[in-house]
Amino acid sequence: MPGIDEVALLAGVSTATVSRALSGKGQVSVATRERVLHAAKSLGYVVSSNASGLATGRTRNVGVVIPFLRRWFYSSVIEGAESSLLANGYDLTLYNLSGGGEERRSVFEHFLLRKRVDAVIAISLELTASETGRLLDLGKPIVGVGGPIPGVRTLSIDDVLVARLATEHLLSLGHTVIAHIGGDAESERDFHLPTNRRVGFEAALADAGLPSEPDLFEAADFTMEGGYRAAKQLLGRPHRRPTAIFAASDEMAIGAILAARDLGLHVPAEVSVIGVDDHELAEFFGLTTIAQYPALQGQMAVEILMDELHPGGEDRHALNTPLPFDLVVRQTTTRPPPR
């Protein structure tokens, strides 16, 4: 592989000028930069990240920490973050914390602190004060996705409003017996997403003058299988069968659709179903949902991180940035069947 000396010789400049021209740092005329870039391209020269790291103290690598890997939502956020990081010349190192407390401790006490990364993106992970403090003490920028973290730039979605919007859609169609499939204790760990969505659901019912009935709630684990089992319980009660179901995720909503079909119920003529996410399978199932654009969340996190890593312009970001969401109406919701 050609070295920087060969690029400098071909371009007729010093190695220091080559370094400035290729890094974009320092004063180099447009003509000289073009000459260096042409020489580097013709030789097939690639800037060494190790060498540039020694010069700048940067690895051009960002650590992304997630609680689960095999979930569509998390992988979609990662895809958005990775494409944006690559466009900015950064690599991504993924830390999956699904192994439990000891694994999490190792990541925050060892791997992230060995200066292998320039910054950290925490996805749907509520950092402890100790974890946040360790990273901030080392001067590593942090961006959180999913909820507020004290002292850290974050992006968060208002889960109470998300649930309100979903429930109000069902209410606007005339449904009065609405069930909710929410999260179980395991899914409650970070940012209280299941609780907040249940709060929004119950608040919308209360505003409509409807009671919140315990028999119309089932907990699940944010998977299709969990949603299927929960919906079987809800729809198998002939004395108080709901005409609509609000599931706290699209995967649970798809499980509910499959459960309804297995029970001989037609969706949406006999039971309407709405979810949250706009999962990649949502359109296939014709699922009405609240879209929350996970790939965009990853891109927005990188945008904030780049401002942290390369300060100099106007600070455009508040400590917490609200994430967008929208109602997407498809074929799984309609007016309730006549009594």
C-alpha positions as CSV (number, residue, x, y, z in Angstrom):
1,M,0.0,0.0,0.0
2,P,1.4,3.5,-0.9
3,G,2.4,5.8,1.9
4,I,2.0,9.5,2.6
5,D,5.6,10.1,1.3
6,E,4.6,8.8,-2.2
7,V,1.5,11.1,-2.2
8,A,3.6,14.1,-1.2
9,L,6.2,13.3,-4.0
10,L,3.6,12.9,-6.7
11,A,1.7,16.1,-5.6
12,G,5.0,18.0,-5.2
13,V,4.2,19.1,-1.6
14,S,5.4,18.2,1.9
15,T,3.9,15.3,3.9
16,A,2.5,17.9,6.4
17,T,0.6,19.6,3.5
18,V,-0.7,16.2,2.5
19,S,-1.9,15.6,6.0
20,R,-3.7,19.0,6.2
21,A,-5.2,18.5,2.8
22,L,-6.6,15.1,3.5
23,S,-7.8,15.8,7.0
24,G,-9.5,19.1,6.1
25,K,-7.7,20.8,9.0
26,G,-5.3,23.7,8.5
27,Q,-4.8,26.2,5.7
28,V,-4.3,24.7,2.2
29,S,-5.2,26.4,-1.0
30,V,-8.0,24.9,-3.2
31,A,-5.5,24.1,-6.0
32,T,-3.1,22.3,-3.7
33,R,-5.9,20.3,-2.0
34,E,-7.1,19.2,-5.4
35,R,-3.6,18.2,-6.4
36,V,-3.2,16.2,-3.3
37,L,-6.6,14.5,-3.6
38,H,-5.8,13.6,-7.2
39,A,-2.4,12.1,-6.2
40,A,-3.9,10.1,-3.3
41,K,-6.7,8.8,-5.6
42,S,-4.3,7.8,-8.4
43,L,-2.1,5.9,-5.9
44,G,-5.0,4.3,-4.1
45,Y,-3.8,5.9,-0.8
46,V,-6.1,5.6,2.2
47,V,-5.7,7.7,5.3
48,S,-4.8,5.5,8.3
49,S,-7.3,5.9,11.1
50,N,-4.6,4.9,13.6
51,A,-2.2,7.5,12.3
52,S,-4.8,10.3,12.3
53,G,-5.9,9.2,15.7
54,L,-2.3,9.6,17.0
55,A,-2.3,13.1,15.6
56,T,-5.7,14.2,16.8
57,G,-6.3,12.0,19.9
58,R,-9.4,10.7,18.1
59,T,-10.3,7.2,16.9
60,R,-13.1,8.3,14.6
61,N,-15.1,5.5,16.2
62,V,-18.4,5.9,18.1
63,G,-19.7,3.3,20.6
64,V,-23.4,2.5,20.4
65,V,-24.9,0.8,23.5
66,I,-28.2,-1.0,23.2
67,P,-30.2,-3.2,25.6
68,F,-31.2,-5.8,22.9
69,L,-29.9,-6.6,19.5
70,R,-32.6,-9.0,18.1
71,R,-35.4,-6.4,18.0
72,W,-36.5,-4.6,14.9
73,F,-36.7,-1.2,16.6
74,Y,-33.1,-1.2,17.9
75,S,-31.7,-2.5,14.7
76,S,-33.5,0.2,12.8
77,V,-32.1,3.0,15.0
78,I,-28.6,1.4,14.5
79,E,-29.0,1.4,10.7
80,G,-29.9,5.1,10.8
81,A,-27.0,5.9,13.1
82,E,-24.5,3.8,11.1
83,S,-25.4,5.4,7.7
84,S,-25.0,8.9,9.2
85,L,-21.7,8.0,11.0
86,L,-20.2,6.6,7.8
87,A,-21.2,9.7,5.9
88,N,-19.3,11.7,8.5
89,G,-16.2,9.4,8.3
90,Y,-16.8,7.5,11.6
91,D,-16.9,3.8,12.4
92,L,-19.4,2.2,14.8
93,T,-18.7,-0.2,17.6
94,L,-21.8,-1.9,19.0
95,Y,-22.2,-3.0,22.6
96,N,-25.2,-5.2,23.3
97,L,-26.1,-5.4,26.9
98,S,-28.7,-8.2,26.8
99,G,-26.3,-10.4,28.8
100,G,-27.2,-8.7,32.1
101,G,-25.7,-6.6,34.9
102,E,-22.2,-7.9,34.8
103,E,-21.9,-7.4,31.1
104,R,-23.2,-3.9,31.4
105,R,-20.7,-3.1,34.2
106,S,-17.8,-4.4,32.0
107,V,-18.8,-2.2,29.1
108,F,-19.0,1.0,31.2
109,E,-16.1,0.3,33.5
110,H,-13.7,-1.1,31.0
111,F,-14.4,-1.1,27.2
112,L,-15.8,2.4,26.8
113,L,-13.2,3.9,29.2
114,R,-10.2,2.5,27.3
115,K,-10.5,5.4,24.9
116,R,-11.5,3.1,22.1
117,V,-14.4,5.4,21.2
118,D,-14.6,9.2,20.7
119,A,-18.3,9.3,21.9
120,V,-21.2,7.2,22.9
121,I,-24.8,6.8,21.7
122,A,-27.1,5.1,24.3
123,I,-30.3,3.7,22.6
124,S,-33.3,3.2,24.9
125,L,-30.9,2.8,27.8
126,E,-31.3,4.8,31.0
127,L,-27.8,5.5,32.2
128,T,-27.1,5.6,35.9
129,A,-25.5,8.6,37.5
130,S,-22.3,6.6,37.9
131,E,-22.2,5.6,34.2
132,T,-22.9,9.1,33.0
133,G,-20.3,10.5,35.3
134,R,-17.6,8.1,34.2
135,L,-18.1,9.1,30.6
136,L,-18.4,12.8,31.2
137,D,-15.2,12.8,33.4
138,L,-13.3,11.5,30.4
139,G,-14.7,14.2,28.1
140,K,-16.6,11.8,25.9
141,P,-19.7,13.3,24.4
142,I,-22.9,11.3,25.0
143,V,-26.2,11.3,23.2
144,G,-29.2,9.4,24.6
145,V,-32.1,8.1,22.5
146,G,-35.4,7.2,24.1
147,G,-35.7,9.4,27.2
148,P,-34.1,12.1,29.4
149,I,-30.7,11.5,31.0
150,P,-29.6,14.2,33.5
151,G,-26.8,16.3,32.0
152,V,-26.8,14.5,28.7
153,R,-28.1,15.6,25.2
154,T,-31.1,13.3,24.5
155,L,-33.8,12.6,22.0
156,S,-37.1,11.3,23.5
157,I,-40.5,10.5,22.3
158,D,-43.6,11.5,24.4
159,D,-45.0,8.0,25.0
160,V,-48.0,9.4,26.9
161,L,-49.0,11.5,23.8
162,V,-48.3,8.6,21.5
163,A,-50.7,6.4,23.4
164,R,-53.2,9.2,23.6
165,L,-53.1,9.6,19.8
166,A,-53.6,5.8,19.3
167,T,-56.5,5.6,21.7
168,E,-58.2,8.8,20.5
169,H,-58.2,7.3,17.0
170,L,-60.2,4.3,18.3
171,L,-62.5,6.6,20.3
172,S,-63.1,8.8,17.2
173,L,-64.3,5.7,15.3
174,G,-66.9,5.1,18.1
175,H,-65.2,2.3,20.1
176,T,-66.0,2.3,23.8
177,V,-64.8,-1.1,24.9
178,I,-61.0,-0.8,24.2
179,A,-58.4,-3.2,25.5
180,H,-54.7,-2.5,25.9
181,I,-51.8,-4.8,25.5
182,G,-48.9,-3.2,27.4
183,G,-45.5,-4.2,28.7
184,D,-44.5,-6.6,31.4
185,A,-42.1,-6.0,34.3
186,E,-39.1,-6.9,32.2
187,S,-39.8,-4.3,29.6
188,E,-40.3,-1.6,32.2
189,R,-36.6,-1.3,32.9
190,D,-35.6,1.9,31.1
191,F,-37.6,5.1,30.8
192,H,-40.9,3.4,31.9
193,L,-42.2,3.2,28.4
194,P,-44.9,0.6,29.1
195,T,-46.2,2.7,32.1
196,N,-46.2,5.9,30.1
197,R,-48.1,4.3,27.2
198,R,-50.7,2.9,29.7
199,V,-51.0,6.3,31.3
200,G,-51.7,7.9,27.9
201,F,-54.3,5.2,27.1
202,E,-56.1,5.6,30.4
203,A,-56.0,9.4,30.1
204,A,-57.7,9.3,26.7
205,L,-60.4,7.0,28.1
206,A,-60.9,9.3,31.1
207,D,-61.3,12.3,28.8
208,A,-64.0,10.4,26.9
209,G,-65.8,9.6,30.1
210,L,-64.9,5.9,30.0
211,P,-63.5,3.9,32.9
212,S,-60.2,2.0,32.8
213,E,-61.1,-1.6,33.3
214,P,-58.5,-4.1,34.7
215,D,-60.0,-6.9,32.7
216,L,-59.2,-5.0,29.5
217,F,-55.5,-5.0,30.1
218,E,-52.9,-7.7,29.4
219,A,-49.1,-7.5,29.8
220,A,-46.8,-8.9,27.2
221,D,-43.1,-8.7,26.2
222,F,-43.2,-6.6,23.1
223,T,-43.0,-9.6,20.8
224,M,-45.5,-11.1,18.3
225,E,-45.8,-14.2,20.4
226,G,-46.5,-12.2,23.6
227,G,-49.1,-10.1,21.8
228,Y,-50.7,-13.3,20.4
229,R,-51.0,-14.8,23.9
230,A,-52.3,-11.5,25.4
231,A,-54.9,-11.1,22.7
232,K,-56.1,-14.6,23.1
233,Q,-56.9,-13.8,26.7
234,L,-58.6,-10.6,25.9
235,L,-60.7,-11.9,23.0
236,G,-61.6,-15.1,24.6
237,R,-63.9,-13.4,27.1
238,P,-67.4,-13.5,25.6
239,H,-68.9,-11.5,28.5
240,R,-66.7,-8.4,27.9
241,R,-64.9,-8.9,24.5
242,P,-63.3,-5.6,23.3
243,T,-64.2,-4.2,19.9
244,A,-60.7,-2.7,19.7
245,I,-57.2,-3.3,20.9
246,F,-54.4,-0.8,21.4
247,A,-51.0,-2.6,21.5
248,A,-48.0,-0.8,22.8
249,S,-45.9,-2.0,19.9
250,D,-46.5,-3.2,16.3
251,E,-45.1,-6.6,17.0
252,M,-47.7,-7.2,19.7
253,A,-50.4,-5.7,17.5
254,I,-49.5,-8.2,14.7
255,G,-49.7,-10.9,17.3
256,A,-53.2,-9.7,18.2
257,I,-54.3,-9.8,14.6
258,L,-53.1,-13.4,14.3
259,A,-54.9,-14.3,17.5
260,A,-58.1,-12.7,16.3
261,R,-58.0,-14.7,13.1
262,D,-57.3,-17.9,14.9
263,L,-60.4,-17.2,17.1
264,G,-62.5,-16.7,14.0
265,L,-62.8,-12.9,14.4
266,H,-62.5,-10.6,11.4
267,V,-60.1,-7.7,11.6
268,P,-61.3,-4.9,11.6
269,A,-65.0,-5.7,11.1
270,E,-65.3,-7.4,14.5
271,V,-62.2,-6.1,16.3
272,S,-59.9,-3.1,15.4
273,V,-56.2,-3.2,16.1
274,I,-53.7,-0.4,16.4
275,G,-50.0,-0.5,17.3
276,V,-46.9,1.8,17.7
277,D,-43.7,1.9,15.6
278,D,-44.6,1.5,11.9
279,H,-42.7,-1.8,11.8
280,E,-41.4,-3.1,8.5
281,L,-44.3,-5.6,8.5
282,A,-46.9,-3.1,9.4
283,E,-47.8,-2.2,5.8
284,F,-47.9,-5.9,4.8
285,F,-50.5,-6.5,7.6
286,G,-52.4,-3.3,6.7
287,L,-51.8,-2.3,10.3
288,T,-52.9,1.1,11.6
289,T,-50.1,2.5,13.8
290,I,-48.3,5.4,15.3
291,A,-45.0,5.8,13.3
292,Q,-42.0,6.9,15.3
293,Y,-39.3,6.7,12.6
294,P,-36.5,4.7,14.4
295,A,-33.9,5.2,11.5
296,L,-34.5,9.0,11.7
297,Q,-33.9,8.8,15.5
298,G,-30.4,7.3,14.8
299,Q,-29.6,10.0,12.2
300,M,-30.7,12.7,14.6
301,A,-28.6,11.3,17.4
302,V,-25.5,11.4,15.1
303,E,-26.3,15.0,14.0
304,I,-26.2,16.1,17.6
305,L,-23.1,14.0,18.3
306,M,-21.2,15.6,15.4
307,D,-22.0,19.1,16.8
308,E,-20.6,17.9,20.1
309,L,-17.4,16.4,18.5
310,H,-16.8,19.3,16.2
311,P,-18.0,22.5,18.0
312,G,-17.6,25.9,16.5
313,G,-21.0,26.9,15.1
314,E,-24.2,28.0,16.9
315,D,-25.5,25.5,19.4
316,R,-28.7,24.4,17.7
317,H,-29.8,21.7,20.1
318,A,-31.7,21.9,23.4
319,L,-30.7,19.4,26.2
320,N,-33.7,17.3,25.1
321,T,-35.0,17.1,21.6
322,P,-38.5,15.8,21.1
323,L,-38.9,13.0,18.5
324,P,-41.6,13.1,15.8
325,F,-44.5,10.7,15.5
326,D,-47.6,10.4,13.3
327,L,-50.8,8.4,13.0
328,V,-50.7,6.2,10.0
329,V,-54.2,4.8,9.2
330,R,-54.4,1.6,7.3
331,Q,-56.9,-1.3,7.2
332,T,-57.0,-2.7,10.7
333,T,-59.2,0.0,12.3
334,T,-62.8,0.9,11.5
335,R,-66.1,1.6,13.3
336,P,-67.2,-1.0,15.9
337,P,-69.7,-3.6,14.9
338,P,-73.4,-2.8,15.6
339,R,-74.6,-4.2,19.0
